[in-house]
């Protein structure tokens, strides 16, 4: 005789299922991943109880914006120095849809960028600019050209 799993395990043939409790209401306040750090700081600022706490959190927010600006300016400087003209630089800085075919170039450029310019564990926002390295590699620049410019620009920044 064929048995159901429940019958085989010795249980009743029909089990009373208790309904699950309703899910709690969850606010829909999703934040894009790159902005999570800022949103946490903003919420901490709202909840701060003392002027000193507000000043400290405000300083952290200013520091985050300053780091983002520094990363943006550094990436732009790398691209401008590495490309042949303003049109190519503009393309590299704005195109986010290009397919990656130059895998070795990209991998080596990212490793160099992380080690020489912005360690990702410290400057997480630098991850948002890696598409420019895809574009530089896809524009036909050699990894030596790209890393050489990184050395020059990032040395001047440090």
N, C-alpha and C positions, 0 to 999 in steps of 0.2 A: 504494500500500500504506500502510495506517495503521501508524505506528511509535510505540513508547512514547517518552517523553521521554529515557530513558536510551539507547535505541537511536539516537535522533536526534542526541544529543550525542556519539555514538561510543563509549560505554562498553559494558561487558559487559551481557548481558541479565539476569544474576543477580549481585547484589553480596553478598559476604559481610559481614554486619553483625556487628561485634564488640559484645559486651554492654557496657552501661555499668557503670562501677564502682558499688558500692552507696553510697547516700547515708550520710554520717556521722551518727551519733546526735546529735540536737539536743535539748538539755534543754527541757522544756516549763515555762518559767517566765515566761510572758507577764505583762506588767504593763499595767494600764489607762493610756492616754495621759496622763491628768492626774497620774499618780503616777510617771512615768518619772524626772523630776528627783530625787525623793526616793529612789527605788530606786537610782539611780546613786550618790547620796551614801551610802546605807546600805552598798552594796557597797565603795565607797572606804573607808568607815570600817572594815569588816572587814579590808581589806588594808593599812591604815595600819601603818607600822612603828614610828613614834615617838609618844610622848605628845603632842608638839607637833602632829603631823599629825592625831591623833585629836581634839584640842581644836579645831583649825581646822575640821575637817569637822563636828564636833558643833555648832559655832557656825553653820555654813551650814545645817544641818538645823533648828536653832532659828529661824533667820532665815526659812526657808521657811514654817514653821508660823506664825510671827508675821505674815508677809505674807498668808497665806491667811485668818487670823483677821481682819486689818484689812480685807481685801476683803469678806469675809462681813458684817462689821459695817457697813461702808459701804453695801453693797447693801441690807441690811435697813433702815438709816436712810433711804435714798432711798425705798424702798417704803412704809415707815410714814408718811413725810411726804407722799407723793404720793397715797396712798389715803384713802378717806373713813372707814374704820373697821377694826378689828382683823380682822374676818372677810374683808374684801376683801384686806387685807395678807397674811393667811395663804394665801389662794388664789393670789395673785400669787407668793408665795415658794415654794409647793409644787407647783403645777401645771406639769408638764413635757411635757404632751401636747397643748397647744393648737395649733391650726393658725394660721399667720400669714396674715392677710388685709390688715393695715394696713402694707403694705410701706414706704411713704414715711416714716411715723412711726418704724418700727423702724430703718430705715437711718439716719435723722437722729439718733435716740436713741443708737444704737451709736457713730456717729461722735463725738458729743458726749461720751459715756462714755469713749471711748478717748482723746480729746484732753484732756478736763477732769479725769478721775478716774484712770484706769489705762491708760497706754500698753501695748498688748498685747505689744510686744517686750520690755518690762521685767517686766510682771505677767501672765505667760501664764495664770495660774490665773483671772484675771478673765474669761477666755473661758467658763468653766464657769457663769457667772452671767447670760449674755446672755438666757436663757429668761425671766428676770424682765422684761426690756425688751419681749419679745414680749407677755407678759401685761399689762404696763401699757398698751401700745398697744391690745391687744384689749379691755381694760376700758373703753376709750373716752376715756382721758386724752389731751389734746392733746400734741403734741411740745413745745409751749411750757411746759406744766405740768411735764412730765418733765424737760426740760433746766433749767428754773428751779430745781427741787428739787436736781438734780445740782450746779448751781453753788453752791447754799447748803451742801449736805452736804460736797462735795469741797473747797470753800474752807475750811471749818472743819477738815478733815482735814489740809490742807497747812500 
